[in-house]
Amino acid sequence: MIEAVTFDVTHTLIHSPRLGEIYAEVLNRHGLEIDAEEARRLISVVWQELSCSADPGRDRFASHPEGERGWWTRFLERVCELKEAPPPSRFAAAELFHRFGTAAAWEVYPEVPGVLATLARRGVRLGVVSNWDHRLPGLLADLGLASWLGTITYSEQVGVEKPDRRIFLHALDELGVEPAAALHVGDGRLEDVEGAVAAGMRALHLTRNTGGGDLRDLLDLPGLVEAERAGRAGRQWAGGVLDF
C-alpha cells in the first residue's frame, strides 16, 4: 500500500514562465544585449551540456570548488560564451542567483496545492526529491508548499543527485517509509522514474507539455493513490512503475 508520495520540483510542482525574460533583463542591465527567446534557448543548451558533463551521481553543485554559487556563475559564463559575449560580471551572476531563490521568479502549477492538500488529508506522507541547492526549502516555504512536506530532500544537501538511488532513500528515511510503500512522480524519465525504481519505489512519469508519459498533470494522482490504497486499482502496478 502506498504510504508516501515524493515529487520532483521543477516542471512537476513549480515552473519559471519568465525564465528567459529574467535572464535577459539582468544581462541587459549588465551590458549584454540578449532577448528573452535567445536567453531561454541558450539556458536550455547549457543546462543539457553541463548536466551531461557532471560526474554521474555526484551533486553538481558540490563538484564546483566554489559550491553552488560557483556552479551557477560557470553556467552564466557558458551562456555568454555561446552568445560570443564577454564573461558576465559577478554582480550579474549574484543577482540571478538571488532572483531565482525568490518566489517572484516561479509559479506553482494550478492543481498542485489542491492535490497536496487532498493527499495529506488522506494520510499520505509527502516530500520532494530534487537536484537543487540550499535555496529550495526557503523557496518552497515562500511559495506556500512546504507545510505539506515531511521532507525537502535536495542534492546539495545529500551530496548525490538523481538518478542515484541514495537521494531517494534519504528522503524515505526522513519520511519513515519503506521504498515498496512509496511512489515518486517527476518529469525526468532517467532522473525520476529510473532513479526511483532503482531505489525500490514505484514511479509515474509526468509529461506536462510533451505527452507520452503516465500523467499530463497531477489532477488524477489522488484518485490513483486512493484506488491502490483501497486495493481496487484498475491499472496494474508492474516492475515498480504504474503501468498505463
N, C-alpha and C positions, 0 to 999 in steps of 0.2 A: 504494500500500500504506500502511496506517495505521502510522505510526511513533510517534505520540504521542496521548494522550488527556488532555484537560483537563476539569475538573469545576467546576461551581458548588459553593458550600459549603453555605449554609443551605437545608435541606429537600432536599438532594441527598446530602451526606456526613454532616451533623450536623443536629440539631434541639434545641429547648429545650422539652421537655414541661412544665416547670414555669414557663414564661414568666409567665403570669398570677399564679401563686402568689408568685413572687419580687417582682414589682411590687407586689402587694397587701401583702406582708409589709413591704417597705421603706416604702411610703407610709403604711401604718397606724402604723408606728413613728414616722413624722414628722408625725402628726396628721391625715392624710386617710383617712377611712373608705371603703374600697372592697373588694369581694370579688374573688376570682381571676377569676371568669367575666366580670364587668364590666371588669376591668382588661384581660383578653385582648381583649375586643370593642373597647375604646377604642384599644388599641395597634394593632389591625388597621386601624381607621378612620384614625388619624393617620398610620400608615405610608403608606397609599394617598394620603392628602391631600398629605403633604409630598413624596412621590415625584412626584406629578403637577405640583407647583409648582416642582420643581427645574429648573434650566437644562438643556436637552437635551444629553446627552453630558458635561457638566461634572460632576466629582465633587462630590456634595452636601456632603461634609464640608469641602472646600476652599472652598466658596462661603460658608461662615459666617465672619465676622470672627474668631471665637474657635476656629476649626477644629472638629475632631470633638467635642470636649467641649462646645463651644457649640451645635453642632447637636443633640446628644443632650439638652442642657438645654432647648433650644427644643422638642424632641419631648415631653419630660415636661411642660413648661408647657402645651402644647396638649392633652395628655391631661387635665390639671387643668381647663383651660378648658371642655372638653366635659363634664366632671363638674360644672361650675359650682362649682368649689372654688378657694380662694386659690392663688396660684403656689407651687410646691414650693420648699423650701429648697435652697440649693446643696449642702447635705450629702446630701440625698436623691438629687439628680442624680449627685453624685460616687460615692455608694455603688452605685447601679445601674450606672454606667459601669464601676466596678471589678468588680462581681459578674459581669457578662456578658463580661468578659475572662478569666474563670477557667473551668477545665474543669468545676467543680461545677455550673454553670448549663446545661450542654449534655450531650447524649448522641450517640454515634456510632451510626448505623444498623447493625444487627447484621451485615449482609452485607459492609459496606464494607471492613474490614481484609482479609478473605479475597480480595475482588475486587482490591484494590490490590496485594496480595502476588502474586496469580496473574499479573496484567498485567505487573508489574515483573519477575517471574521469566522471562517470555517476551520480555523485551527491549523492552517498550513504555515510552516515556518518559512520565512523569506530571506533572501540575501542576494548580493551581487558578486560576480567574479569577473574582474575586468583588467585588461592591460592598461593601467592608468598609473598616475603618480600620486603624491601625497595630497594633491588638491581635491581628490574625489570625495572624501567624506564631507568636507565643508560645502562642496558644490551640491551634493545630493540633499544636504540639510537645507540649503538656501532654496532649492527647487521644491521643497516640501515632500521629499520621498523618503528621507532617512528614518522617519518614525515607524515605518512598516518593516524595516530591515533589521534582521537579527545579526547580520554580518555584512560589512562592506570590505570585501577582500580585493586588494589591488596588487599588481605585480611588483611595484617598487617595495611594498611592504614585505612581501613573501620572498622576493629575490629570484623568482622564476615567473614566466608568463605563459598564458595559454598558447599552445595546447598541452603543456606539461601537466600531467595528472596531479602533481603536488599542489598546485594552486587551488584546484577543486577540492582536494582532500583537506586542505587548510580551512576552506570555507565550511565544509561539512563538519569538521571537528568543532568549529565555533558554534555551529547550529545544533550540535549534539545528535546528528542523524547519520545513519549508515548510508553508503553510496547506493545500495539497492533500493533504498526508500526515498531517493531524491531524483528530481527532474531538473535539467538545465535547459534554458531557452536562450538562443542567441542567433545572430545573423551570419556568423562565420562557420562555414562547413568544416574547415580544419580546426580552427581555434576553439569553437564552441561545441560542435557535435562530436567530432572525433576525439577531442580532448576529454569531454565529459564521459563518453562511452569508455575510453581507456581507464578512467577513474572508477568505473563500475556503475555509473549513473545511467539514467535514461535521458534522452535529449530530443529536442524539437528544433528544427531549422526554420528560423523566421526570415522571410524574404519580403520586405515591405514594398520594394519597388521593382524587383526583377522577376518575381514569380518563380515557380519551380521548386519551392520549399514545402515545408509542412504547414506553415501558417503565413498569412499575409498581414495579420495584425494580431493583437493579443486578446481580442474580444471572446474568442471561443475557448480560451485557456481554462477559465474556472470550470466550465462545463466538462471539459475533457478530464480535468483532475478529479472533479467530483464523481464522474462516472467510474473512473478507475478505482477511487477510494471505496466506492459502493459495490465494486465487483460487477458492474454492468457495462463496462466499456464495450462499445460497438466496434472499436478498432482494436487491432492486435498489437500488443507490445512485443516486439521481436528484436533480438540482438542488441538490446539496450536502447534502441530508438523506437519511438512511436511510429509504427508503420502505417502510413496512409495509403 
